């Protein structure tokens, strides 16, 4: 996976087949091995995407050629318009800041099955949030209850919401973070430098995309986040790969945005 006009690799780009749980993520050197499957047909198209680049659509047959080289074209980013006004900002929590619940929202497998860990690449999971007032985002926070990995790399995703599902990506910057040494408890990602603004009463979908993981120590591993269940007024969502269909469940995970809101 290469930058369009350069030989610079594009690390951690997503590859997925529209509406199918098939795909992968490039490694830190931009290399990938696309998993073939009997469910793939000649009519299927692979979508290659990465934050900050225009998506590329390729026929499956092209990726079956060895080696396959894909070039991504950078997406020009418009300068953010900043209006300086005197506002009375108020810190708020957008989401669920509790760390207990009857459910455990996560994924698991067998440590000796390295292909299972590799298969996590591209998986997304998140929840819907709706700000009551206009706000700036200070940080993303998630409570990890169980984590067997020596290193877990995740990408923060933010989407608009359409028909109850995540829709268009909102972030123009690639926000990644690494959780190391089997860390559990609250993990916080500082977002103040990105100048993220959310509009009042406009729902957003906040998600994490699994990019890479190393070293599950246990034979039966589980990565989990506590969640309130049942939670009929709240939902989590997820998909197996970057172009798979979204699935939703009535849960409220221990996940929130710390924001600074104001009243118009």
Backbone as CSV, one residue per row, in Angstrom:
resi,resn,N_x,N_y,N_z,CA_x,CA_y,CA_z,C_x,C_y,C_z
1,UNK,0.856,-1.175,0.000,0.000,0.000,0.000,0.892,1.224,0.000
2,UNK,0.788,2.063,-1.044,1.700,3.183,-1.186,0.955,4.499,-1.329
3,UNK,1.613,5.576,-0.878,1.163,6.931,-1.147,1.174,7.140,-2.655
4,UNK,0.179,7.852,-3.187,-0.044,7.963,-4.623,1.193,8.390,-5.401
5,UNK,1.838,9.476,-5.008,2.940,10.016,-5.796,4.304,9.727,-5.198
6,UNK,4.331,8.952,-4.130,5.580,8.643,-3.458,5.722,7.134,-3.305
7,UNK,6.881,6.717,-2.827,7.065,5.302,-2.513,6.874,5.067,-1.013
8,UNK,6.297,6.054,-0.334,6.064,5.939,1.100,4.915,4.978,1.377
9,UNK,5.105,3.981,2.222,4.005,3.064,2.535,2.916,3.738,3.355
10,UNK,1.690,3.235,3.226,0.562,3.722,4.027,0.236,2.636,5.058
11,UNK,0.636,2.818,6.308,0.383,1.789,7.320,-1.064,1.785,7.801
12,UNK,-1.542,0.604,8.162,-2.841,0.419,8.810,-4.013,0.945,7.981
13,UNK,-3.924,0.759,6.663,-5.068,1.031,5.791,-6.008,-0.176,5.829
14,UNK,-7.295,0.061,5.627,-8.305,-0.994,5.705,-8.659,-1.518,4.319
15,UNK,-8.855,-2.828,4.223,-9.348,-3.460,3.003,-10.575,-4.279,3.373
16,UNK,-11.658,-4.087,2.628,-12.882,-4.823,2.934,-13.750,-4.988,1.708
17,UNK,-14.607,-6.010,1.748,-15.547,-6.295,0.666,-16.919,-5.827,1.110
18,UNK,-17.564,-5.017,0.288,-18.836,-4.411,0.634,-19.856,-5.449,1.106
19,UNK,-20.393,-5.244,2.329,-21.451,-6.061,2.927,-21.024,-7.498,3.225
20,UNK,-19.705,-7.748,3.277,-19.231,-9.089,3.613,-18.185,-8.994,4.723
21,UNK,-18.147,-9.984,5.640,-17.197,-9.951,6.748,-15.813,-10.439,6.324
22,UNK,-15.283,-9.853,5.258,-13.994,-10.256,4.702,-13.106,-9.030,4.570
23,UNK,-11.818,-9.196,4.898,-10.909,-8.079,4.754,-9.733,-8.187,5.690
24,UNK,-8.951,-7.108,5.743,-7.776,-7.083,6.605,-7.327,-5.636,6.761
25,UNK,-6.176,-5.459,7.395,-5.559,-4.152,7.586,-4.081,-4.290,7.246
26,UNK,-3.514,-3.300,6.560,-2.090,-3.366,6.258,-1.283,-3.238,7.549
27,UNK,-0.051,-3.753,7.511,0.801,-3.632,8.695,1.522,-2.280,8.697
28,UNK,2.473,-2.117,9.611,3.148,-0.821,9.734,4.001,-0.475,8.519
29,UNK,4.260,-1.471,7.656,5.038,-1.237,6.436,4.144,-1.135,5.197
30,UNK,2.832,-1.093,5.403,1.911,-0.989,4.283,1.670,-2.292,3.556
31,UNK,2.151,-3.396,4.097,1.981,-4.699,3.446,0.724,-5.397,3.963
32,UNK,0.151,-6.243,3.125,-1.056,-6.953,3.528,-1.141,-8.290,2.797
33,UNK,-1.905,-9.183,3.386,-2.241,-10.463,2.766,-3.753,-10.576,2.796
34,UNK,-4.369,-10.401,1.636,-5.823,-10.408,1.598,-6.345,-11.839,1.670
35,UNK,-7.242,-12.123,2.630,-7.745,-13.495,2.791,-8.723,-13.874,1.682
36,UNK,-8.384,-14.884,0.925,-9.296,-15.368,-0.120,-10.400,-16.199,0.530
37,UNK,-11.512,-16.323,-0.164,-12.647,-17.046,0.388,-13.523,-17.552,-0.746
38,UNK,-14.127,-18.727,-0.586,-15.042,-19.230,-1.625,-16.302,-18.367,-1.762
39,UNK,-16.560,-17.506,-0.762,-17.740,-16.632,-0.861,-17.471,-15.413,-1.745
40,UNK,-16.228,-15.191,-2.135,-15.904,-14.088,-3.035,-16.227,-14.469,-4.467
41,UNK,-16.885,-13.569,-5.173,-17.220,-13.815,-6.573,-16.480,-12.828,-7.464
42,UNK,-16.523,-13.067,-8.748,-15.874,-12.174,-9.690,-16.489,-10.797,-9.715
43,UNK,-17.720,-10.664,-9.201,-18.396,-9.367,-9.182,-18.076,-8.544,-7.932
44,UNK,-17.388,-9.165,-6.971,-17.082,-8.458,-5.731,-15.981,-7.422,-5.937
45,UNK,-16.111,-6.335,-5.188,-15.123,-5.259,-5.246,-14.537,-5.048,-3.854
46,UNK,-13.237,-4.886,-3.802,-12.552,-4.602,-2.550,-12.371,-3.096,-2.415
47,UNK,-12.781,-2.566,-1.266,-12.628,-1.135,-0.990,-11.422,-0.950,-0.076
48,UNK,-10.478,-0.138,-0.524,-9.278,0.182,0.258,-9.444,1.600,0.789
49,UNK,-9.315,1.783,2.091,-9.562,3.100,2.684,-8.600,3.360,3.828
50,UNK,-8.357,4.644,4.050,-7.550,5.066,5.194,-7.874,6.530,5.453
51,UNK,-7.881,6.923,6.699,-8.175,8.306,7.053,-7.151,9.218,6.384
52,UNK,-7.647,10.259,5.706,-6.765,11.199,5.031,-6.503,10.876,3.571
53,UNK,-7.130,9.776,3.053,-6.936,9.376,1.657,-8.294,9.103,1.010
54,UNK,-8.339,9.255,-0.309,-9.534,8.866,-1.044,-9.603,7.350,-1.126
55,UNK,-10.775,6.753,-0.930,-10.894,5.298,-1.052,-10.651,4.836,-2.486
56,UNK,-10.161,3.624,-2.608,-9.905,3.007,-3.909,-10.706,1.719,-3.988
57,UNK,-11.349,1.490,-5.136,-12.125,0.265,-5.357,-11.430,-0.584,-6.413
58,UNK,-11.222,-1.850,-6.063,-10.482,-2.745,-6.937,-11.243,-4.056,-7.104
59,UNK,-11.180,-4.665,-8.291,-11.763,-6.000,-8.444,-10.958,-7.019,-7.648
60,UNK,-11.643,-8.039,-7.160,-10.981,-9.061,-6.357,-9.820,-9.687,-7.122
61,UNK,-9.989,-9.884,-8.407,-8.949,-10.541,-9.196,-7.635,-9.779,-9.150
62,UNK,-7.703,-8.453,-9.067,-6.467,-7.665,-9.037,-5.663,-7.947,-7.779
63,UNK,-6.361,-8.181,-6.648,-5.656,-8.474,-5.408,-5.133,-9.902,-5.361
64,UNK,-5.637,-10.749,-6.246,-5.137,-12.116,-6.298,-3.833,-12.213,-7.075
65,UNK,-3.461,-11.125,-7.733,-2.186,-11.093,-8.428,-1.075,-10.853,-7.414
66,UNK,0.083,-11.393,-7.697,1.214,-11.267,-6.755,2.428,-10.708,-7.474
67,UNK,3.019,-9.608,-6.934,2.464,-8.830,-5.823,1.457,-7.799,-6.321
68,UNK,0.481,-7.470,-5.502,-0.492,-6.434,-5.835,-0.053,-5.136,-5.169
69,UNK,0.019,-4.063,-5.953,0.422,-2.754,-5.431,-0.766,-1.802,-5.555
70,UNK,-1.148,-1.194,-4.454,-2.272,-0.263,-4.426,-1.738,1.114,-4.034
71,UNK,-2.152,2.136,-4.774,-1.723,3.501,-4.458,-2.935,4.320,-4.015
72,UNK,-2.774,5.030,-2.922,-3.841,5.857,-2.365,-3.522,7.342,-2.585
73,UNK,-4.532,8.098,-2.975,-4.360,9.528,-3.238,-4.781,10.325,-2.007
74,UNK,-3.902,11.197,-1.504,-4.244,11.991,-0.308,-5.470,12.856,-0.552
75,UNK,-6.291,12.961,0.454,-7.483,13.819,0.401,-7.101,15.196,0.934
76,UNK,-7.293,16.218,0.104,-6.972,17.579,0.537,-7.858,17.961,1.710
77,UNK,-7.266,18.525,2.733,-8.015,18.903,3.928,-8.214,20.417,3.956
78,UNK,-9.467,20.820,4.037,-9.769,22.243,4.142,-9.364,22.755,5.516
79,UNK,-8.859,23.972,5.556,-8.496,24.570,6.829,-9.748,24.820,7.659
80,UNK,-9.658,24.450,8.932,-10.797,24.661,9.811,-10.972,26.155,10.099
81,UNK,-12.188,26.624,9.983,-12.484,28.014,10.321,-12.731,28.105,11.812
82,UNK,-11.983,28.967,12.454,-12.096,29.124,13.897,-12.657,30.505,14.196
83,UNK,-13.771,30.547,14.885,-14.385,31.811,15.292,-14.183,31.992,16.790
84,UNK,-13.513,33.067,17.150,-13.223,33.314,18.560,-14.376,34.100,19.170
85,UNK,-15.035,33.513,20.140,-16.134,34.173,20.833,-15.986,33.936,22.332
86,UNK,-16.571,34.843,23.095,-16.561,34.679,24.539,-17.743,33.789,24.929
87,UNK,-17.424,32.577,25.368,-18.471,31.647,25.765,-18.193,31.133,27.169
88,UNK,-19.268,30.809,27.858,-19.153,30.176,29.163,-19.178,28.667,28.936
89,UNK,-17.996,28.041,28.959,-17.910,26.611,28.694,-18.154,25.822,29.976
90,UNK,-18.793,24.677,29.798,-19.101,23.828,30.939,-18.644,22.396,30.637
91,UNK,-17.799,21.809,31.490,-17.361,20.426,31.246,-18.519,19.450,31.427
92,UNK,-18.623,18.484,30.514,-19.674,17.472,30.576,-19.123,16.128,30.143
93,UNK,-19.861,15.100,30.502,-19.560,13.735,30.066,-20.633,13.320,29.077
94,UNK,-20.194,12.913,27.890,-21.117,12.466,26.850,-20.934,10.964,26.679
95,UNK,-21.824,10.198,27.324,-21.695,8.750,27.320,-21.821,8.211,28.733
96,UNK,-21.229,7.039,28.975,-21.363,6.341,30.255,-20.006,6.263,30.944
97,UNK,-19.887,6.943,32.096,-18.613,6.974,32.821,-18.556,5.949,33.948
98,UNK,-19.598,5.131,34.084,-19.563,4.046,35.067,-18.695,2.905,34.566
99,UNK,-18.239,2.078,35.488,-17.360,0.970,35.104,-17.885,-0.380,35.564
100,UNK,-19.178,-0.494,35.703,-19.774,-1.771,36.074,-20.980,-2.034,35.187
101,UNK,-21.341,-3.285,35.081,-22.487,-3.678,34.271,-22.631,-5.179,34.267
102,UNK,-23.821,-5.659,33.955,-24.083,-7.096,33.955,-23.477,-7.788,32.743
103,UNK,-23.184,-7.017,31.700,-22.682,-7.616,30.463,-21.203,-7.315,30.281
104,UNK,-20.558,-8.125,29.450,-19.179,-7.909,29.050,-19.166,-7.827,27.538
105,UNK,-18.821,-6.674,27.040,-18.867,-6.408,25.603,-17.454,-6.537,25.062
106,UNK,-17.214,-7.558,24.242,-15.863,-7.736,23.741,-15.742,-8.934,22.840
107,UNK,-14.498,-9.398,22.666,-14.198,-10.523,21.788,-13.179,-11.418,22.461
108,UNK,-13.167,-12.682,22.061,-12.244,-13.621,22.666,-11.853,-14.717,21.699
109,UNK,-10.970,-15.614,22.169,-10.507,-16.713,21.332,-9.449,-17.511,22.051
110,UNK,-8.713,-18.303,21.291,-7.640,-19.131,21.820,-6.306,-18.493,21.476
111,UNK,-5.435,-18.352,22.474,-4.152,-17.689,22.253,-3.298,-18.422,21.232
112,UNK,-3.388,-19.771,21.196,-2.549,-20.512,20.262,-3.018,-20.364,18.819
113,UNK,-4.212,-19.848,18.635,-4.736,-19.638,17.282,-4.339,-18.242,16.823
114,UNK,-3.109,-18.107,16.289,-2.610,-16.794,15.881,-3.426,-16.218,14.748
115,UNK,-4.036,-17.079,13.922,-4.848,-16.568,12.819,-6.079,-15.857,13.348
116,UNK,-6.595,-16.280,14.504,-7.746,-15.625,15.112,-7.388,-14.202,15.526
117,UNK,-6.190,-14.021,16.136,-5.762,-12.680,16.513,-5.594,-11.820,15.272
118,UNK,-4.980,-12.382,14.233,-4.791,-11.636,12.990,-6.139,-11.263,12.380
119,UNK,-7.136,-12.145,12.550,-8.444,-11.920,11.951,-9.184,-10.762,12.604
120,UNK,-8.714,-10.302,13.760,-9.359,-9.169,14.418,-9.131,-7.873,13.642
121,UNK,-8.113,-7.835,12.791,-7.771,-6.604,12.088,-8.940,-6.106,11.241
122,UNK,-9.281,-4.845,11.456,-10.388,-4.245,10.717,-11.703,-4.251,11.456
123,UNK,-11.799,-5.004,12.535,-13.057,-5.064,13.286,-13.312,-3.729,13.979
124,UNK,-14.575,-3.307,14.008,-14.960,-2.055,14.656,-16.063,-2.308,15.674
125,UNK,-16.022,-1.542,16.760,-17.068,-1.624,17.770,-17.171,-0.276,18.465
126,UNK,-18.415,0.147,18.736,-18.613,1.463,19.329,-20.034,1.671,19.819
127,UNK,-20.392,2.938,20.036,-21.715,3.261,20.552,-22.163,4.610,20.006
128,UNK,-23.435,4.914,20.183,-24.018,6.164,19.698,-24.114,7.173,20.840
129,UNK,-23.788,8.423,20.537,-23.870,9.496,21.512,-24.607,10.685,20.897
130,UNK,-25.318,11.448,21.744,-26.079,12.590,21.241,-25.907,13.770,22.190
131,UNK,-25.130,14.760,21.786,-24.913,15.919,22.661,-26.174,16.774,22.802
132,UNK,-26.456,17.210,24.014,-27.620,18.075,24.244,-27.329,19.509,23.837
133,UNK,-26.031,19.884,23.848,-25.627,21.235,23.482,-24.412,21.168,22.550
134,UNK,-24.142,22.274,21.872,-22.910,22.366,21.098,-21.721,22.149,22.033
135,UNK,-20.691,21.489,21.541,-19.571,21.205,22.427,-18.276,20.961,21.654
136,UNK,-17.164,21.192,22.332,-15.844,20.811,21.854,-15.440,19.528,22.579
137,UNK,-14.717,18.647,21.882,-14.327,17.364,22.464,-12.930,17.469,23.061
138,UNK,-12.822,17.146,24.344,-11.523,17.155,25.019,-10.814,15.809,24.926
139,UNK,-11.574,14.710,25.131,-10.916,13.405,25.158,-11.918,12.280,24.922
140,UNK,-11.374,11.150,24.483,-12.118,9.898,24.361,-11.669,8.995,25.496
141,UNK,-12.625,8.310,26.134,-12.312,7.487,27.305,-13.045,6.153,27.231
142,UNK,-12.332,5.080,27.525,-12.939,3.748,27.534,-12.372,2.961,28.706
143,UNK,-13.242,2.177,29.353,-12.810,1.342,30.476,-12.581,-0.086,29.983
144,UNK,-11.362,-0.579,30.139,-11.006,-1.933,29.713,-10.967,-2.820,30.951
145,UNK,-11.817,-3.832,30.961,-11.893,-4.716,32.124,-10.972,-5.921,31.984
146,UNK,-10.805,-6.402,30.762,-9.970,-7.571,30.525,-9.128,-7.336,29.279
147,UNK,-7.820,-7.590,29.392,-6.917,-7.332,28.270,-5.692,-8.238,28.373
148,UNK,-5.582,-9.275,27.543,-4.446,-10.184,27.620,-3.255,-9.784,26.744
149,UNK,-3.323,-8.648,26.059,-2.329,-8.334,25.029,-1.176,-7.481,25.560
150,UNK,0.026,-7.780,25.061,1.186,-6.957,25.387,1.126,-5.627,24.655
151,UNK,0.480,-5.604,23.486,0.280,-4.350,22.744,-0.966,-4.492,21.883
152,UNK,-1.827,-3.497,21.959,-3.051,-3.485,21.161,-3.189,-2.099,20.534
153,UNK,-3.169,-2.057,19.193,-3.279,-0.786,18.475,-4.709,-0.621,17.970
154,UNK,-5.303,0.539,18.302,-6.671,0.849,17.926,-6.718,2.192,17.210
155,UNK,-7.723,2.359,16.357,-7.966,3.632,15.684,-9.311,4.174,16.163
156,UNK,-9.336,5.452,16.521,-10.587,6.086,16.909,-11.343,6.511,15.658
157,UNK,-12.618,6.148,15.577,-13.478,6.494,14.443,-14.669,7.306,14.950
158,UNK,-15.088,8.267,14.139,-16.247,9.089,14.463,-17.087,9.218,13.196
159,UNK,-18.382,8.870,13.291,-19.260,8.845,12.124,-20.508,9.691,12.360
160,UNK,-21.089,10.158,11.254,-22.465,10.623,11.307,-23.367,9.408,11.473
161,UNK,-24.644,9.636,11.750,-25.596,8.537,11.934,-26.737,8.698,10.942
162,UNK,-27.044,7.603,10.230,-28.146,7.607,9.284,-28.918,6.304,9.406
163,UNK,-30.226,6.420,9.599,-31.097,5.245,9.739,-30.621,4.321,10.864
164,UNK,-30.154,4.919,11.934,-29.745,4.139,13.094,-28.429,3.413,12.946
165,UNK,-27.623,3.748,11.925,-26.335,3.078,11.706,-25.245,4.123,11.446
166,UNK,-23.986,3.794,11.741,-22.897,4.709,11.376,-22.881,4.944,9.866
167,UNK,-22.558,6.186,9.467,-22.615,6.538,8.042,-21.281,7.124,7.576
168,UNK,-21.195,8.443,7.450,-20.000,9.082,6.893,-18.958,9.354,7.976
169,UNK,-17.678,9.067,7.700,-16.615,9.396,8.665,-16.507,10.907,8.871
170,UNK,-16.283,11.318,10.113,-16.173,12.727,10.447,-14.731,13.179,10.663
171,UNK,-13.855,12.280,11.060,-12.480,12.654,11.360,-11.656,12.793,10.084
172,UNK,-10.875,13.852,10.014,-9.942,14.034,8.898,-8.517,13.690,9.306
173,UNK,-8.290,13.492,10.607,-6.986,13.084,11.120,-7.045,11.631,11.564
174,UNK,-5.948,10.934,11.373,-5.873,9.532,11.771,-5.475,9.466,13.242
175,UNK,-6.433,9.159,14.102,-6.200,9.129,15.546,-6.029,7.671,15.975
176,UNK,-4.796,7.292,16.288,-4.491,5.942,16.741,-3.940,5.995,18.161
177,UNK,-4.142,4.909,18.902,-3.538,4.797,20.224,-3.223,3.337,20.510
178,UNK,-2.219,3.111,21.343,-1.745,1.768,21.666,-1.909,1.529,23.159
179,UNK,-2.535,0.420,23.505,-2.695,0.000,24.899,-1.677,-1.103,25.157
180,UNK,-0.753,-0.875,26.089,0.379,-1.790,26.294,0.304,-2.542,27.626
181,UNK,1.031,-3.669,27.638,1.316,-4.421,28.866,0.069,-4.853,29.616
182,UNK,-0.905,-5.385,28.863,-2.137,-5.915,29.463,-2.875,-4.872,30.319
183,UNK,-2.739,-3.631,29.947,-3.339,-2.563,30.759,-4.849,-2.694,30.825
184,UNK,-5.388,-2.481,32.013,-6.831,-2.421,32.223,-7.165,-1.112,32.939
185,UNK,-8.454,-0.861,33.108,-8.891,0.384,33.716,-9.199,1.424,32.650
186,UNK,-9.323,2.664,33.083,-9.657,3.735,32.152,-8.465,4.075,31.260
187,UNK,-8.736,4.160,29.970,-7.750,4.606,28.980,-8.300,5.874,28.340
188,UNK,-7.500,6.934,28.326,-7.947,8.223,27.815,-7.073,8.665,26.645
189,UNK,-7.718,9.218,25.613,-7.016,9.733,24.439,-7.307,11.231,24.339
190,UNK,-6.285,12.053,24.427,-6.437,13.510,24.384,-6.756,13.947,22.956
191,UNK,-7.874,14.637,22.769,-8.312,15.062,21.439,-8.353,16.582,21.283
192,UNK,-7.832,17.325,22.245,-7.966,18.779,22.213,-7.274,19.412,21.002
193,UNK,-6.178,18.811,20.536,-5.444,19.407,19.416,-6.172,19.261,18.082
194,UNK,-7.235,18.443,18.027,-7.949,18.210,16.773,-9.125,19.175,16.562
195,UNK,-9.429,19.990,17.553,-10.500,20.991,17.436,-11.822,20.381,16.959
196,UNK,-12.230,19.295,17.618,-13.460,18.608,17.231,-14.665,19.294,17.868
197,UNK,-15.624,19.631,17.023,-16.847,20.256,17.510,-18.049,19.395,17.132
198,UNK,-18.919,19.156,18.098,-20.142,18.409,17.862,-21.331,19.359,17.969
199,UNK,-22.302,19.168,17.080,-23.482,20.030,17.063,-24.565,19.455,17.976
200,UNK,-25.303,20.354,18.616,-26.319,19.915,19.567,-27.397,19.075,18.876
201,UNK,-27.783,18.011,19.570,-28.857,17.109,19.169,-28.576,16.379,17.854
202,UNK,-27.311,16.404,17.394,-26.930,15.643,16.211,-26.192,14.386,16.677
203,UNK,-26.802,13.199,16.541,-26.148,11.979,17.024,-24.872,11.669,16.261
204,UNK,-23.913,11.100,16.960,-22.664,10.654,16.350,-22.397,9.223,16.798
205,UNK,-21.648,8.513,16.000,-21.226,7.153,16.338,-19.729,7.183,16.636
206,UNK,-19.353,6.762,17.832,-17.954,6.732,18.259,-17.505,5.274,18.302
207,UNK,-16.401,4.974,17.623,-15.986,3.577,17.518,-14.475,3.438,17.637
208,UNK,-14.055,2.211,17.917,-12.648,1.836,17.860,-12.485,0.778,16.777
209,UNK,-11.448,0.930,15.967,-11.137,-0.073,14.954,-9.862,-0.807,15.377
210,UNK,-9.940,-2.118,15.363,-8.824,-2.976,15.756,-7.815,-3.019,14.609
211,UNK,-6.583,-2.546,14.869,-5.559,-2.505,13.829,-4.530,-3.613,13.961
212,UNK,-4.102,-3.896,15.182,-3.069,-4.921,15.369,-3.008,-5.289,16.843
213,UNK,-2.508,-6.484,17.128,-2.352,-6.913,18.514,-1.184,-7.871,18.611
214,UNK,-0.596,-7.925,19.805,0.540,-8.798,20.058,0.374,-9.476,21.407
215,UNK,0.709,-10.763,21.446,0.980,-11.458,22.681,-0.146,-11.674,23.661
216,UNK,-1.144,-12.490,23.296,-2.134,-12.914,24.298,-1.504,-14.004,25.153
217,UNK,-1.345,-13.752,26.478,-0.643,-14.687,27.345,-1.488,-15.900,27.732
218,UNK,-2.799,-15.747,27.771,-3.665,-16.793,28.291,-4.072,-17.749,27.173
219,UNK,-4.387,-18.985,27.565,-4.868,-19.957,26.579,-6.223,-19.536,26.017
220,UNK,-7.105,-19.112,26.901,-8.396,-18.587,26.463,-8.398,-17.082,26.724
221,UNK,-8.279,-16.295,25.685,-8.155,-14.853,25.885,-9.476,-14.156,25.628
222,UNK,-9.625,-13.033,26.338,-10.831,-12.229,26.168,-10.479,-10.768,26.382
223,UNK,-10.844,-9.923,25.423,-10.711,-8.477,25.559,-12.104,-7.927,25.788
224,UNK,-12.332,-7.282,26.931,-13.700,-6.915,27.263,-13.849,-5.551,27.898
225,UNK,-15.030,-4.964,27.663,-15.444,-3.687,28.227,-16.766,-3.916,28.945
226,UNK,-16.922,-3.482,30.194,-18.204,-3.680,30.879,-19.304,-2.854,30.219
227,UNK,-20.529,-3.356,30.301,-21.660,-2.663,29.679,-22.933,-2.927,30.477
228,UNK,-23.791,-1.922,30.523,-25.107,-2.071,31.139,-25.999,-2.820,30.157
229,UNK,-26.663,-3.881,30.658,-27.555,-4.688,29.817,-28.669,-5.260,30.695
230,UNK,-29.924,-5.203,30.223,-30.350,-4.559,28.970,-30.387,-3.045,29.118
231,UNK,-30.259,-2.348,28.002,-30.302,-0.886,27.980,-31.115,-0.459,26.770
232,UNK,-32.448,-0.495,26.868,-33.307,-0.271,25.697,-33.148,1.101,25.052
233,UNK,-32.632,2.091,25.802,-32.466,3.432,25.245,-31.066,3.668,24.683
234,UNK,-30.218,2.641,24.752,-28.845,2.780,24.271,-28.493,1.585,23.386
235,UNK,-27.516,1.787,22.527,-27.096,0.715,21.626,-25.584,0.736,21.424
236,UNK,-25.028,-0.454,21.285,-23.669,-0.598,20.768,-23.780,-1.137,19.355
237,UNK,-22.732,-0.951,18.586,-22.725,-1.457,17.219,-21.353,-2.057,16.917
238,UNK,-21.303,-2.858,15.881,-20.021,-3.433,15.490,-20.117,-4.052,14.106
239,UNK,-18.968,-4.299,13.531,-18.885,-5.042,12.277,-17.544,-5.747,12.229
240,UNK,-17.503,-6.874,11.505,-16.317,-7.720,11.497,-15.171,-7.110,10.702
241,UNK,-15.484,-6.424,9.609,-14.463,-5.814,8.761,-14.932,-4.437,8.306
242,UNK,-14.053,-3.707,7.619,-14.309,-2.293,7.340,-15.469,-2.034,6.391
243,UNK,-15.913,-3.061,5.621,-17.034,-2.872,4.704,-18.192,-3.814,5.003
244,UNK,-18.129,-4.517,6.127,-19.190,-5.469,6.495,-20.427,-4.717,6.983
245,UNK,-21.527,-5.434,7.101,-22.766,-4.831,7.601,-22.656,-4.571,9.102
246,UNK,-23.249,-3.464,9.536,-23.275,-3.137,10.952,-24.311,-3.988,11.682
247,UNK,-24.004,-4.342,12.919,-24.945,-5.019,13.800,-25.068,-4.186,15.076
248,UNK,-26.266,-4.141,15.644,-26.492,-3.354,16.855,-27.078,-4.227,17.961
249,UNK,-26.824,-3.808,19.222,-27.292,-4.548,20.396,-27.682,-3.548,21.482
250,UNK,-28.697,-3.863,22.308,-29.162,-2.931,23.346,-28.272,-2.964,24.590
251,UNK,-27.143,-2.259,24.534,-26.201,-2.199,25.640,-25.655,-0.784,25.765
252,UNK,-25.135,-0.454,26.953,-24.481,0.834,27.164,-23.082,0.579,27.744
253,UNK,-22.034,0.721,26.925,-20.682,0.385,27.379,-20.062,1.493,28.221
254,UNK,-19.014,1.142,28.936,-18.255,2.117,29.722,-17.327,2.876,28.776
255,UNK,-17.891,3.877,28.152,-17.210,4.632,27.100,-17.837,6.020,27.043
256,UNK,-17.000,7.059,26.965,-17.569,8.405,26.910,-16.586,9.392,26.285
257,UNK,-17.131,10.536,25.882,-16.341,11.680,25.459,-16.408,12.735,26.551
258,UNK,-15.266,13.270,26.940,-15.241,14.433,27.826,-15.309,15.667,26.937
259,UNK,-16.300,16.525,27.168,-16.533,17.665,26.272,-16.656,18.957,27.078
260,UNK,-16.540,20.067,26.353,-16.804,21.392,26.898,-17.980,21.964,26.116
261,UNK,-19.119,22.133,26.769,-20.334,22.563,26.081,-20.656,24.011,26.394
262,UNK,-21.515,24.570,25.568,-22.007,25.918,25.809,-23.436,26.050,25.306
263,UNK,-24.127,27.027,25.829,-25.505,27.297,25.451,-25.530,28.483,24.496
264,UNK,-26.173,28.302,23.331,-26.273,29.401,22.362,-27.212,30.485,22.893
